[in-house]
Amino acid sequence: MWPALPTWMCWTLLVVGGAIFGAAANWLADALAWQPRRISPFFPTESGSRRRPIEYLPILGWLFRTGDSERHGRFFWIRPLAVELVCAVAIPLLYWWEVIQAGLVPSGVPRPADGVLHAMFARHLLLIFFMLVASLIDWDEKLIPDSVTIPGTLLALILAASLSTSQLPHGIVHRAVFLGDDVMEFGKPEYSYLTFSAPYAWPKAFGGQPHGHGLSLGLACWWLWCFALMPRRWYRRKGFWKSLKMMCARLYRSRVTGGLVVMGLIGSAGILFTWIVGGSHWQALLSALVGMAASALLAWVVRLVGSMVLDREALGFGDVTLMAMLGAYLGWQPGIILFFLAPFAGLVVAIIILILRRETEIPYGPFLCLGALVTIVFWRPIWGFASRIFELGFILLLLAAACLVLLALLLLVIRFIRERLFGV
């Protein structure tokens, strides 16, 4: 149906859809915040009167709400209008880049089918929506609610299992066909998507039924995420055994624990079913699970190191759950890439805020999302360079450990500057 539409109608629908996309993000950012705001026109007025129909229009509706300036401030409409306007322009551009130009497909790789490109675009559009909502809330309140990252992560896993071709492109593979007597023939090169084993071939031991290693790994990643979401707290000064006892008691009394256990059991059944089905569906789901767990673990380790060095919270737990969501959509390799891209923008903003406002805390979630967006848009050159680094295998773990040591030293320098020069 979409290819049959005239070109002008397709672009018009993309622009209008982008504006509606931004309006929905504005509404959810107001509704899911810890202190919900009632700026969106989809909230009723304080007096209970009905809004004019024109106020519900994206972009244009904000220009007709001058009467709300007394309640929300004189320039309350600038940010939501800008969000909707940027989405109306950026989403058609993203469609042009990903689908029409196939700009994410590595050089030399045959162009995949249009259905694959549209699936990839839809996956990234869904991720960008959750990133936008999380960034707006985090910028206002310096926290990211689970009501954004948990549904986003679940949808990423469902999408991976049901639409495996929506993963980021990896390169080309040569399918081998065994002709007998140890003779095999390679067919034409085919398009392949990113899996957790890339840039290496998929290991047979982590395939679907009857191979059990992949199932064990997938369930371990799933339950690690479920446990991380539980309301546990570790009291370090109480000693190991007493802290463990207090944490277990807290988990037992909390109602949230029961809900997460039920979610874990349902998810385990879904993972088991996909493992039985096998094939590309299982590969995509296991890759999403590994990406979710590895990205969250990376953020968690940096959170622990930063907190010990700075003697204060370096990363909020919302950033950890956000990284889990980003890893579930993109994979663990892009998760590492975006995590190291984010500080470049964050450091500049942090220095400006420190000088102007003497504030030492900035929301980091928007910069993680910005790093994810850069990784998606420039995936072709990024993966062309990064794939050679990921080929290092075990050496990559040594480089990661060295980076953590350098991070600790950098944080010590930042702490010294903060205390001696700014007295904060």
GICORVEN-V383492 format. One record per residue. N is the residue number from 1. RES is the residue in three letters. PHI is phi in whole degrees, -180 to 180 (999 if undefined). PSI is psi in whole degrees, -180 to 180 (999 if undefined). NEAR is the number of other ideal C-beta (glycine too) atoms within 8 Angstrom. Layout:
# GICORVEN-V383492
N:RES:PHI:PSI:NEAR
N:RES:PHI:PSI:NEAR
This chain:
# GICORVEN-V383492
1:MET:999:-45:4
2:TRP:-61:-46:6
3:PRO:-65:-22:5
4:ALA:-78:-14:4
5:LEU:-76:150:9
6:PRO:-61:153:5
7:THR:-59:-44:6
8:TRP:-64:-34:6
9:MET:-71:-37:8
10:CYS:-62:-46:10
11:TRP:-68:-35:9
12:THR:-64:-43:8
13:LEU:-65:-36:9
14:LEU:-67:-41:11
15:VAL:-66:-48:12
16:VAL:-64:-43:9
17:GLY:-62:-37:9
18:GLY:-64:-40:14
19:ALA:-65:-42:14
20:ILE:-65:-38:9
21:PHE:-56:-48:12
22:GLY:-66:-38:17
23:ALA:-64:-40:12
24:ALA:-65:-38:9
25:ALA:-66:-41:14
26:ASN:-61:-44:14
27:TRP:-64:-46:11
28:LEU:-67:-36:10
29:ALA:-62:-35:13
30:ASP:-74:-39:13
31:ALA:-77:-35:9
32:LEU:-95:-2:11
33:ALA:-66:156:12
34:TRP:-62:-38:7
35:GLN:-116:88:5
36:PRO:-58:135:8
37:ARG:-97:157:9
38:ARG:-118:41:8
39:ILE:-81:-37:10
40:SER:-59:142:12
41:PRO:-66:-13:8
42:PHE:-80:-4:5
43:PHE:-93:143:10
44:PRO:-68:155:5
45:THR:-69:160:8
46:GLU:-65:-30:6
47:SER:-83:-10:4
48:GLY:86:1:5
49:SER:-76:155:5
50:ARG:-80:143:4
51:ARG:-81:157:8
52:ARG:-71:145:6
53:PRO:-56:-34:6
54:ILE:-67:-22:8
55:GLU:-71:-18:10
56:TYR:-84:-10:8
57:LEU:-71:133:8
58:PRO:-62:149:10
59:ILE:66:-67:10
60:LEU:-67:-32:8
61:GLY:-61:-31:12
62:TRP:-68:-26:10
63:LEU:-74:-13:7
64:PHE:-108:18:9
65:ARG:-116:43:10
66:THR:-66:-24:5
67:GLY:-70:-17:5
68:ASP:-87:-2:10
69:SER:-64:-30:9
70:GLU:-67:-33:4
71:ARG:-88:-39:5
72:HIS:-107:-5:7
73:GLY:105:158:5
74:ARG:-65:-38:4
75:PHE:-111:32:5
76:PHE:-63:-26:11
77:TRP:-85:-11:10
78:ILE:-67:-49:7
79:ARG:-65:-50:7
80:PRO:-62:-36:14
81:LEU:-64:-42:11
82:ALA:-64:-39:8
83:VAL:-61:-47:13
84:GLU:-69:-37:15
85:LEU:-68:-43:11
86:VAL:-63:-42:9
87:CYS:-64:-38:14
88:ALA:-64:-28:15
89:VAL:-93:-41:10
90:ALA:-74:-37:9
91:ILE:-67:-45:14
92:PRO:-60:-37:12
93:LEU:-65:-40:8
94:LEU:-65:-39:13
95:TYR:-63:-44:11
96:TRP:-60:-41:9
97:TRP:-73:-45:11
98:GLU:-81:-40:13
99:VAL:-97:-54:11
100:ILE:-73:-48:6
101:GLN:-88:-13:7
102:ALA:51:46:10
103:GLY:-71:-12:8
104:LEU:-92:-17:11
105:VAL:-74:127:10
106:PRO:-58:153:10
107:SER:-62:140:5
108:GLY:86:-6:4
109:VAL:-92:132:11
110:PRO:-58:143:7
111:ARG:-64:125:5
112:PRO:-72:173:10
113:ALA:-64:154:5
114:ASP:-60:-32:7
115:GLY:-63:-37:7
116:VAL:-66:-44:11
117:LEU:-66:-39:12
118:HIS:-67:-37:10
119:ALA:-65:-41:11
120:MET:-64:-42:15
121:PHE:-63:-43:12
122:ALA:-63:-39:9
123:ARG:-64:-45:13
124:HIS:-71:-33:12
125:LEU:-64:-42:11
126:LEU:-64:-42:13
127:LEU:-64:-44:16
128:ILE:-62:-36:10
129:PHE:-62:-49:11
130:PHE:-67:-36:13
131:MET:-64:-40:12
132:LEU:-66:-44:14
133:VAL:-63:-46:13
134:ALA:-63:-40:16
135:SER:-68:-41:12
136:LEU:-64:-43:12
137:ILE:-69:-43:16
138:ASP:-64:-37:15
139:TRP:-67:-34:8
140:ASP:-80:-41:9
141:GLU:-120:-4:8
142:LYS:58:38:8
143:LEU:-154:155:9
144:ILE:-121:114:13
145:PRO:-72:149:11
146:ASP:-64:-22:8
147:SER:-66:-11:6
148:VAL:-99:-49:14
149:THR:-78:-33:15
150:ILE:-68:-52:10
151:PRO:-60:-37:9
152:GLY:-63:-42:15
153:THR:-68:-43:14
154:LEU:-62:-42:8
155:LEU:-65:-35:9
156:ALA:-63:-43:15
157:LEU:-69:-41:15
158:ILE:-64:-42:8
159:LEU:-66:-38:11
160:ALA:-64:-41:15
161:ALA:-73:-31:13
162:SER:-96:-27:7
163:LEU:-135:73:9
164:SER:-65:-26:13
165:THR:-75:-2:11
166:SER:-84:0:12
167:GLN:-67:163:14
168:LEU:-61:146:13
169:PRO:-71:148:15
170:HIS:-111:-54:11
171:GLY:170:-140:9
172:ILE:-122:150:10
173:VAL:-128:154:8
174:HIS:-113:108:9
175:ARG:-71:128:7
176:ALA:-96:135:8
177:VAL:-119:121:8
178:PHE:-82:126:6
179:LEU:-100:-2:7
180:GLY:104:154:5
181:ASP:56:42:4
182:ASP:60:26:4
183:VAL:-106:129:7
184:MET:-134:156:8
185:GLU:-128:135:7
186:PHE:-94:132:7
187:GLY:-86:-167:8
188:LYS:-69:149:4
189:PRO:-63:139:7
190:GLU:-123:154:10
191:TYR:-69:140:10
192:SER:-135:152:8
193:TYR:-105:168:11
194:LEU:-72:130:11
195:THR:-122:174:13
196:PHE:-70:-17:9
197:SER:-92:-7:8
198:ALA:-62:143:11
199:PRO:-87:8:7
200:TYR:-90:167:6
201:ALA:-69:159:5
202:TRP:-67:126:8
203:PRO:-72:132:8
204:LYS:-62:-32:6
205:ALA:-65:-18:7
206:PHE:-105:19:11
207:GLY:-77:-172:11
208:GLY:-75:-163:11
209:GLN:-52:134:6
210:PRO:-101:14:3
211:HIS:-76:123:11
212:GLY:-92:-15:6
213:HIS:-64:-42:8
214:GLY:-65:-40:14
215:LEU:-63:-43:11
216:SER:-63:-42:8
217:LEU:-65:-43:12
218:GLY:-63:-45:14
219:LEU:-66:-37:10
220:ALA:-63:-44:9
221:CYS:-64:-41:12
222:TRP:-64:-48:13
223:TRP:-74:-26:10
224:LEU:-63:-43:11
225:TRP:-66:-44:13
226:CYS:-61:-42:13
227:PHE:-67:-37:8
228:ALA:-63:-29:11
229:LEU:-80:-14:9
230:MET:-71:152:11
231:PRO:-77:65:8
232:ARG:-99:151:8
233:ARG:-143:134:7
234:TRP:-107:119:6
235:TYR:-93:98:9
236:ARG:-65:-31:5
237:ARG:-82:-3:4
238:LYS:-92:-4:7
239:GLY:91:158:6
240:PHE:-64:-54:5
241:TRP:-69:-39:6
242:LYS:-69:-38:9
243:SER:-64:-41:12
244:LEU:-63:-41:8
245:LYS:-65:-42:8
246:MET:-67:-37:11
247:MET:-67:-43:12
248:CYS:-64:-39:8
249:ALA:-65:-39:8
250:ARG:-65:-42:11
251:LEU:-65:-39:11
252:TYR:-67:-37:7
253:ARG:-81:-22:5
254:SER:-78:138:10
255:ARG:-73:-26:5
256:VAL:-64:-34:8
257:THR:-60:-44:11
258:GLY:-61:-42:8
259:GLY:-64:-39:8
260:LEU:-71:-33:11
261:VAL:-65:-43:9
262:VAL:-62:-44:8
263:MET:-61:-38:9
264:GLY:-64:-40:11
265:LEU:-68:-42:8
266:ILE:-64:-43:8
267:GLY:-64:-38:11
268:SER:-63:-39:11
269:ALA:-64:-41:8
270:GLY:-65:-39:10
271:ILE:-65:-42:14
272:LEU:-62:-42:9
273:PHE:-63:-44:8
274:THR:-66:-36:12
275:TRP:-64:-38:13
276:ILE:-67:-40:8
277:VAL:-64:-44:9
278:GLY:71:-158:9
279:GLY:69:-153:7
280:SER:-67:-28:7
281:HIS:-64:-43:12
282:TRP:-70:-40:15
283:GLN:-60:-43:12
284:ALA:-68:-41:16
285:LEU:-67:-45:15
286:LEU:-64:-38:14
287:SER:-64:-39:14
288:ALA:-67:-40:16
289:LEU:-65:-44:15
290:VAL:-66:-40:14
291:GLY:-63:-40:18
292:MET:-62:-50:17
293:ALA:-69:-44:14
294:ALA:-67:-41:12
295:SER:-66:-42:17
296:ALA:-65:-39:16
297:LEU:-66:-38:9
298:LEU:-61:-48:12
299:ALA:-64:-36:15
300:TRP:-67:-42:10
301:VAL:-64:-44:9
302:VAL:-64:-36:13
303:ARG:-62:-44:14
304:LEU:-68:-47:8
305:VAL:-62:-46:13
306:GLY:-64:-39:13
307:SER:-67:-38:11
308:MET:-70:-38:7
309:VAL:-76:-45:11
310:LEU:-84:-11:10
311:ASP:60:32:6
312:ARG:-163:167:5
313:GLU:-68:122:7
314:ALA:-89:-41:11
315:LEU:-129:137:11
316:GLY:-75:159:10
317:PHE:-67:-24:7
318:GLY:-62:-33:14
319:ASP:-67:-32:14
320:VAL:-68:-47:14
321:THR:-67:-32:16
322:LEU:-65:-43:15
323:MET:-63:-36:15
324:ALA:-62:-42:17
325:MET:-65:-44:15
326:LEU:-64:-40:17
327:GLY:-67:-34:18
328:ALA:-66:-36:16
329:TYR:-78:-40:13
330:LEU:-107:-30:14
331:GLY:111:166:16
332:TRP:-74:-31:11
333:GLN:-65:-52:11
334:PRO:-62:-29:17
335:GLY:-61:-43:16
336:ILE:-66:-42:11
337:ILE:-62:-50:12
338:LEU:-67:-30:15
339:PHE:-67:-31:14
340:PHE:-91:-12:8
341:LEU:-83:-33:11
342:ALA:-59:-40:13
343:PRO:-63:-23:8
344:PHE:-63:-44:7
345:ALA:-77:-39:10
346:GLY:-64:-37:11
347:LEU:-66:-40:8
348:VAL:-63:-47:8
349:VAL:-65:-39:10
350:ALA:-64:-41:9
351:ILE:-65:-41:8
352:ILE:-63:-45:8
353:ILE:-66:-38:10
354:LEU:-64:-40:12
355:ILE:-73:-43:5
356:LEU:-81:-40:6
357:ARG:-116:-8:5
358:ARG:60:30:7
359:GLU:-98:135:7
360:THR:-105:2:7
361:GLU:-119:129:4
362:ILE:-130:151:9
363:PRO:-70:127:8
364:TYR:-94:-18:12
365:GLY:-56:-46:14
366:PRO:-59:-32:10
367:PHE:-78:-32:12
368:LEU:-63:-42:15
369:CYS:-66:-38:14
370:LEU:-65:-41:11
371:GLY:-62:-38:15
372:ALA:-65:-41:14
373:LEU:-65:-42:10
374:VAL:-63:-41:10
375:THR:-62:-41:14
376:ILE:-68:-52:13
377:VAL:-65:-40:9
378:PHE:-105:34:8
379:TRP:-62:-37:12
380:ARG:-59:-57:11
381:PRO:-71:-33:7
382:ILE:-64:-47:10
383:TRP:-72:-31:11
384:GLY:-60:-34:9
385:PHE:-87:-45:8
386:ALA:-71:-29:10
387:SER:-60:-33:11
388:ARG:-70:-29:6
389:ILE:-73:-41:8
390:PHE:-70:-15:10
391:GLU:-72:-10:8
392:LEU:-69:-20:8
393:GLY:66:-121:5
394:PHE:-62:-31:6
395:ILE:-61:-28:7
396:LEU:-63:-35:10
397:LEU:-66:-38:7
398:LEU:-66:-39:8
399:LEU:-65:-38:9
400:ALA:-64:-42:8
401:ALA:-64:-39:8
402:ALA:-65:-38:8
403:CYS:-64:-36:8
404:LEU:-66:-39:11
405:VAL:-64:-44:8
406:LEU:-64:-36:8
407:LEU:-63:-43:11
408:ALA:-62:-41:10
409:LEU:-65:-40:8
410:LEU:-64:-40:8
411:LEU:-66:-34:13
412:LEU:-63:-41:9
413:VAL:-64:-43:8
414:ILE:-63:-40:9
415:ARG:-65:-40:11
416:PHE:-63:-45:8
417:ILE:-64:-41:9
418:ARG:-64:-42:11
419:GLU:-80:-40:9
420:ARG:-83:-39:7
421:LEU:-93:-37:6
422:PHE:-109:-12:10
423:GLY:64:33:5
424:VAL:-126:999:6
